[in-house]
Amino acid sequence: MSVPSTPLVGESLGRATILLVDSVEINRQLLKGILKAGPFRLLEARQPSDAFAILDREHVDLIIADLMLPEVGGSMDGGLDFCRRLKAHRRTRLIPILILTSVQGIDNEVAGLESGADEFLIKPLQPAVVRTRVRTMLRNKRTIDSLEEAETILFALAQTVEQRDQETGNHCQRLAALSVALGTALGLPEEDLVALYRGGYLHDIGKIAIPDAILFKRGVLNEEEWAIMRSHTWKGEEICHRMRSLAPVLPIIRNHHEKWDGTGYPDSLAGEQIPLMARILQLADIYDALTSRRSYKSAYTPEEAVAMIQKEAGMGWRDPELVSVFVEMVREPNFVARSAALFAPTGDQPAEDAELQSMRESLARMSREVLK
Ligand SMILES: [Fe+2]
């Protein structure tokens, strides 16, 4: 993606917040002197733990850290470890990091870049070089921020779609949790779980393009109306496809109405041609729809829902192996209690259930990211 050509003047960057992390006060003073001409808000931390405390409560646009940070015994690893920790958390991973070091050598630079640092500057610092580098990094950050905002708007839009149908309640939230639970049962990696979680919210975003008269029609849809209804899959993909960060979610959005025997839509994919994530979300979607009360039907019990899903697998519509794992999961004696606990206020879940605790924390984190 090309970066918009903003002039390299401080004023164009607004009042960006820069966090300086250095255990040596004179170094921080020096940096403050170099950056004082810019319209920057400068925050200071002596060590990574102070920096994380600031990052918890402040919006930071750029971090400038010394490679030699005191944690981990003042060794060089202090700065690298700090970078790794910043990049490991979604909340801080998009904040650009400029590492300052007096240690020359390509090995250090490679180690730093591998740990997640975005740029390196070798001391002694040249003020003009520091300022130019800082402005370039802030300009790139601004571009990233605008993408993040666009993503947030999409999630808000998806919830609006969901709220058009008053009956579905917290369907997105339940669907996200159920899909992540099945993904976890299958041992999928975290990036797949995040895609499933997002898919829970975004899978039906294409319904924004479907008129209410069709979306909420009580009678049977005619041929033409069905064609419009089916288009919510590819229209949803069209809405989201420009956003690179949503690439893993696109197969879920497009293919969550395929059937195992190839009679689904929009691509009539069959068997394992259907992306696994789309199959997972589809099972969760069906189960949640069946076990939820609607004005035209009462809620089925979990066992009734399981029997209906198994029947559909017998008819060739659903992935039989996936259905087995799903059924095993929902039949776990404490599944319902665990599902409820996923949405319970913090502290209400049994402390000894480490797996539940961990899933709950993951869901809470993903939820914060999706709904921020
Ligand atoms: Fe759908």
Boltz pocket constraint, residues with backbone or C-beta under 6 A from the ligand:
constraints:
  - pocket:
      binder: B
      contacts: [[A, 203], [A, 204], [A, 232], [A, 256], [A, 257]]
      max_distance: 6.0
